[in-house]
Amino acid sequence: MNWFIERLSMLPNTLLLAWGWQRRGLCLACGAATALALPPFHLSPVLLLTFPCLVWLLDGALESGGNADRRAKTGFVLGCLFGTGYFLASLWWIGAAFLVEADRFAWLMPIAVLAMPVGLALFTAIGVSLAAVFWTDRFRRILLLAACLTLADWVRGHVLTGFPWNAFGYGVSGQLALAQSASLVGIYGLTFLVVAIAAAPAVLADTRPVSQRLSVLAAAGAVLLVMAGYGMARLAGTQTTFTELDIRVVQPAIAQEDKWRPELRDEIFQTYLDMSEAPLGGSARVGGRRLIVWPESAVPFLLTQEPGALFRISNALGDNAELVTGAVRAELGANGPEYYNSIYLIDGDGTVNGIYDKVRLVPFGEFLPLESLLEKIGLTNLAGPLSGFHAGYQRRVLTTSEGFSFLPLICYEIIFPGVISRQSDRPDYILNVTNDAWFGRTPGPLQHFMQARMRAIETGLPVVRAANTGISAVVDAKGTVLEQLEIFEKGIIDTKLPQRLGKTLYGKTGDVPILVISVLLVIFAAFSQYNRDSR
């Protein structure tokens, strides 16, 4: 034990004195280790090591001073390496999608697995670069780094259609009590808190008096305790109650390579019908009003153009049930058929009572960015097998015949925070349909589900989730999983719809408060740097 403590005490000096490729390699490794805080590992304590290491590496690299340009470049390089390690270790699973149709797309897998993490790391690099410009040896550099990485995560979630996957705040998603703070500040506010608290131990290597260093650690510990206390009080203080609406979630566990085979169309459709008609289980009531939920693009054909499809659905539903299903929708446009990734709300008599078209399409998966330019240079093969979809015009709330309203979100639309705050009518719950079969038994579906749970915490709304191969679940308004089907588990969830909670603080304010705080911290750091240079 003494040997371990002695070696651990040498770590700050080792990182402070690292240089060249040694420093770069350590920064890459720290970023990769940070991914251990995410599913499937949920090792949140690792953040207390990786973020202090990032601070020490920056301390060593910026110790010699230099002008703003030099400091910005140094921060950019280290931030890019840290981000590349983080996103490469947490997003390697995207390569699995290119093996579903390996004859067409396998050659793209190495490019995607490397290019996407590097592209996302550029946002982290910009954030660290901004912090490096105003870096100091004082304690406030911890808050500065937290503010800059928060702004970087927010920008990443909005620029070029946005991709906020695995924001640093998700590092505590496995600790449900700590994650409750998202109801106050959202995922980007959680990023600020996580980085600030996790990086605080870096002050142990400072040259300030011991009392000052310990006071910083005490402050970080106090914030952590407040977060944990608030979370435990929120989880224990409000008992989950249920509405009178029965929910049945169908998870057929159909492999992606079989999903669109023409000879399996009727067999797949019949699987859904049989599972929808199966005897009731769980807390469902015989004769009670039911909502049955099928996953994204559940039926392997155009639903409203298949003879007899709606009639067969109405026979399976009966008088007391409605169906929400994902399906591809087509309509005639100016240049021929236009296809949409949609959700249908179908009544027991086969009537389509509502349709929602997916607004946020997956770049390179459902549409090809800069398509005309890529066509000219012969790179249209970069588009995935489901490319060619049109985006819907706006999100909208759908309402069942029993008066229960829901916000439909298709696939990765659930990863975007703040979607409820932009709705004029607050729904009773969020309904998410998805098809994660592309990614097999990798961390991808686990991370996707983690983000769906965070939307429940942020909004105070339950989440009903149907996935083709998993993870299907019903989550209450505090992010507690009430029912769940694992990856590639064929099965049915029968339960009642949980009640929503009152509107959360985050639901009222959105991201504005944490963005203002982050910007003010950067401005304060800039003024402090200016005053120091003047002296």
N, C-alpha and C positions, 0 to 999 in steps of 0.2 A: 504494500500500500504506500509506504514512504517513497519507494522508487517511482510509483505512478504519479504521486503528488509532485515530486521533484521534476519529473519530465513535463508534467502539465504546466508548472510554473515557468518552464523554459519556453513554452509555446509562443507567448507574445514577442519575446526577443527574436526567436527564430523567424517569425513572420515579418517583424519590423526590419530585419536585416536582409531579408530575401531580396534578390534582384534578378533582372533579366528573365530568362526562361523559367528559372525556379519560381519567381514571383507569379508569372503568368500561369504556370502549371498548378500552383497552389490555389490561385483564384478560380480556375476552371474546376478543380476538385471541390472547393467549397460550395460552388454553385450546384454541382451534381449532388453533393451530400444534402443540400437544402431540400431536394425533392423527396427525401425520406419522410418529411413531415406530411406528405400528401398520401392519399390512398394508393396502394393497399396497406402501407406501413403505418401511417398516422404517428410517426415518431416526432411529435412536436418538440420535445426537449432538444433535438439536434439543432434547432434554430439558435439556442443559447451558445452554441459553439461556432456555427457557420457565419452568423452575422458579426460577432466580435472579430472573427478572423478576417472578414472583409474590411472592417474598420482598421485593423492593424496593418493589413496590406496597403491600404490607402495612406495610413500614417507614414509608413516607411517610404512609399513612393513619392509622397508630397512633402517630406520633411525638408528637403533641400530648397523648397520654395520654387522660384521661377515665376515667369509672367503668367497671365491668365490663360493664354493660348496653350502654353505648355502643360499647365495643370489640367485644363480641359481635355487635352489629348490623352494624358496619362489616365485620367478618370474614365474616359471613353473606352480605352483599351481594357482596363481592368473590369469595368462594368459589362462590357461586351463578353468577356471571358466568363465572368460570373453568371451572366444571363444565359450564355450558350450552354454552360454546364447544367444549369437548372432546367432549362427547357428540353435539352437533349435527354436528360435522365427522366424527365416527367412526361415527355411526349413521343418517345421512341415508338410507341405502339401504333402511331398513325401509319406506319409501314405495313401493318397487317391488312389494311384496306386495299393495298395494291397487289395483294396475293390472291384476292377473290377471283379476279380475272387475270391471272398471272401472264397468260399469253399476250395480253395487250399492255398491261401496266407494270409488270414486275421490274422492268428496266428503269422505271421512274422512282422506285422505292428508295434507293440510296440518296437520290437527289432530294426527295421530299423530306426524308428523315433528318437530313443535315440542313437543308435550306430553310425549313420552317423554324427550327430553334434559333438559327442565326438571325433570321429576320425579326423574330420576336425579341431576341436579345438586344437588338438595336435600341429598343425603347428603354430597356434597363440601362444600356450604355449611356444614353442621353441623360437619364436621371442621375446616374453616378457622376457623369461629367459635370453636370450643373452643380452638384454638391462639392466636387473637387475644386471648382473655381473659388468657392468661398470657404474652403476647408480651414480648420484651425485646430490647435491642440487642446482646445477647451471642450467642456462637456457638451456644449450646444451642437457640436458636429453630429452627435447621435440623432438629435431631433431634426437637424438639417437633412441627414441621409434619409430618415423616415419620411420627411415631407417630399423630397425629390423622388423617391421610389413610389410614393403614393401618386404623385402627379404623373409619373411615367406609366403606372398601371392604368390610371384613368384614361390617359391619351391612347394607350394600346387598346382599350376597350371601345374607342370611338373612331379612330382614324381608319380609313379604307374599309369601311363597313364594320370595323371593330372585331377584336378577338380577345376578350378578357379571361380566357381560360387560364386557370391556375394562377390567379393573382396571389401575391404573397400572403394576403389575409387568410387564404384557405389553409395556411399552415396549421391553424388550430381548429379546422373543421371536424376533426375527429374527437375533439373535446367539446361535447355539446354545451356544457355550462359556459365555457369561454366564448363559444360561437354565438351565444345569445346577445352579445354586445352588438351584433349586426342589426338587431332591431332598433338600435339607437343611432348607429353611424354608418350602416351599410358595409359592404365588402371592402370598399376603398378606405373607409375609416378603420376597419379592422386591419387592413394592410399597414396603416400608420401606427396603430397600437402594437401590432406584432413586431414590426421592425424596430420601433423605439425600445420596447421592452427587451427583445432578444439581443439587441446590440449593446444594451447598457453595460454588461460585464466587461466590455472593452476598456472602460475607464480604470480597471484594475492595473493596467499597465501605464497609466498616466503618471506624471511627475508631481501632480498636485498633492496637497496634504491628505493623509489617509482619511481624516474625518470628512473631507469633501468628496472623496471617491465613494466612501461608504454611504454618504447621504444620497448620491445619485442612485446607487443600487437600492437603497431603501425606498426611494421614490418610485423606481420601476417596480419593485416588489409590491408596494402599496397599490399601484394601479392594477397590477395583476390580481391581487386579492379582491379589489373592488369589482373587477370584471367577473371573477369566479363567484363572488358573493351575489352579484346581481343575477348572474345566470342561474345559480341554484335557487334563488328566490323566485325567479320567473318560472322555472320548471316546476317548482313545488307549489307555488302560490295559486296557479290556475289549473284546475283539473280539466282534462279534456272531456268535453261533452259532445253529443252527436245529434244530428238532424234526423228526420224521419225518412230521408232518402237512402235506399239501399244502393250500394255500388258493387258492380262485378267487373273486375279487371281480368282480361283474357291475355295470357302469354303463351303463344303456340310453340315457341322455340324452333322456328323454321330456319335452317341454315341459309345464309345469303346466297350460296351457289345454287340452291334449289328454288329460291323465292320466285324467280321470273322464268322458270322453265315452262314452256307452253303445255307440255304433257301433264304437268302437275297443277294446273290452274284450278280445275274443279275439285281436286283432292284437298288443296289448301283452303279453298272457300268452304268446303264442307267441314273441315276441321274447325274453323271459326264458328260455324253454325252449331255444330255438335257441342262445343265447349260452352257456347252461349245458352244452350238448352239443358245443360247438365243440372242435376239436382242441386238445390241450394245448400250452402254451408255457412259456416261462420255465424255472424249475428243477423243474417238476412231473414226476413219474414216471408212466410208463404202468403202470397196474395198482396204483398207490399209493392209499392212503386219502386222500380229498379232502373238504374242507368247502367248499361253495359258499355264497356270501353275496349275498343280494339286498338292496336298500335298504329304507328305511322305506315302509310301506304300498305295497309293490311291486305287488301284484295289485289291480286296480280292482273287487274284489268281495269278498264274505265267503267266505274261502277254504274253510272246512269246510262251507259250505252250498251251494257250487257243484258240481253233479253232474259227476263225472269229473275234477275239478281235481287232487285228490291222486293219482289214478291216472295222469294225464298227467305229474305231477311225478315219480312213482316210475319211469316209463319213461325220463325224461330223466336221472335220477340213476344208475340201475343199481345194482349190488351194492356198489360201492366208494365211494359218495359219500353225504353227508348235506347237508341244506339248512338254512340259517338265513335266514329272510325276515321282513320287516316286513309286517303285514297288519292290517286292521281286524277286530276280534273282537266278536261279539255274544253276549249271554246274556240270558235272561229274568229280569227283576227284578220287584220288587213293583209297579212302575208301568209295566210294559211292557219292551221291549227296552232293554238297556243296552250301550253301545258302548265299546270299549277300543282304544287304539292299542297294538298288541301285536307281539311277536316269537314266531315259531314255530320250533321245532327239529324237523325232519322227517327220518326215516330213509329209506333207499333203497327200502323197500317201501311207502312212503307213510304209515307210522305217525307220528303226532305224539308225540314223546318229551318235549317240554317247551314251556311257554308262559310268557312274561313280559309283564306289562301295565305300560305306562309309568306311573311313579309321579309324576313332576313334569310336569304339563301346562303348556302355554304359555297364560298369561293372555290373554284376548280372542282367542286363536287356536284353542285346543282347549276352553276353557271360559270362561264369563262370570263374573267375580268379582261378588259382590253381585247375583246374577241377579234375585232377587225384588224388590230395590229398584229396579233399572234397568227391570224390567218395568212397575212402577207409574208411572214417569215416561216410559215409551215409548221407551227407548233400547236395546232389545234388538238393534237393528241394529248395535250396536258389536261384536257377536260376529263372528268370522271364519267363513268357509265350513265349517270343520271343527269348529265348536263343538259341544258336546253330548257330549263324551267323559267317561267316568268314569275316575278315577285308580286305579291299582293299589294294593295294600295295602303292599307292601314290595319292595325290591330283593332279588334272589336270584341265585345262581350257577347256570348251566346246564352240563351236562356231556355231551359227545358220546359215542358208543358206544366210541370209542377211548380214553376217559378224559381227554381234554383239557377243562379247565373254563374258562369265560369268564363275565365279568360283562357282561350285555347292557345297553346304554344307548341310548335312542332319542332321536334328534335333539339338542335342546339340553340333555339330561341330562348330556352330556359336559362342559358348561361349569362344572359344580359341583365344586370341589376337595374332597378328603377322602372321596370316596365309598368308596374301597377300604378305608380305615382302619376303616370301620364294618362291614365284612364279617367274619364269623367265619372263613370259609374263604377264603384268598387264592387267587384264580384264576390260571390260566396266562396269560391275556391279557384285554384289554378289547375288546369288540365293539361298535362304534357304527354304527347304521344311521340314515340321515337323508335328508330330501328338501329340499334347498336351492333347488329350482327356482323357488320363490316369488320369489327375489331376483335371478334372472338373472345377468348378468355384472357384478355390483357387488362391493364389498369384503366384503359379508356372508359369502359362503361361504369366503373367504380367512381372515377372522377366526375363523370357526367352526372351521376346520381347525387354525388356530394354537392354539386352546385345547385341541383334542383331543391335539395333540402335547405340550402342557404336562402333560396328565394322565399321559402315558407317562413323562416325566421325573420327576414327583412320586412315582410309584408304583413305578418300575422294572419296569413291565409293558409288553409290546408292545401296540399298538393296531391292530386290523383295522377298516377303515372303508369302508362301502359307501354311496355317495350317488347319488341318481337322476341328477342332472346334474353332479355333482362337488362337492367334490374327494374321490374315492375313493383310498385309499392303504393301505399296510402300513408301519407305523412301528415301529422297534425300541424297546427299553426305555430308550434314552437320547434318544429324540426324533428320531433320524435317519430321514429318509424313505427307505425302501428301494425302494418302487415307488409310482407316483402316476399318476392320470389327471386331466387338467385339466378345467376347467369346460366343460360341454357337449361333451366328448369321449366318443363312444361307444366302449366298449372293455372289455377283460377284463384283470385282473391275475392271473397265475399265479405263485405263489411258495410257499416253505415258511414255516411259522409260526416266527418268531424265538423264541428261548429268553427266559424272564423272567430278571431279575437278582434278587439278594437284596433283602430288604425295605429300603427307604430309611429314612433318619433321619426324614424327614417322615412316611413311612408309619407309623412307630412313635409319633411324638409328636403329629402333627396340628398344628393351629393354636395350641395352648395356649401354647407358649413365646413366640411373637411377640406374642400378645395380652397376656401377662403383662408382657413388656418394654415394650410400648406404654403400657399402663396405668400402670406404674411411672414412666415418663418424664413422663406427664401429672401424676401425683401429685407428683413431684419439682418440676416447674414450678410447681405450685400452692403448695407449701411455700416455694419461693424467692420467689414473688410475695408471699406473706403476710409473710415476713421483711423484704422490701424495703419493703412498706407500713408495717410496724411501725417500722422505722427512720426 
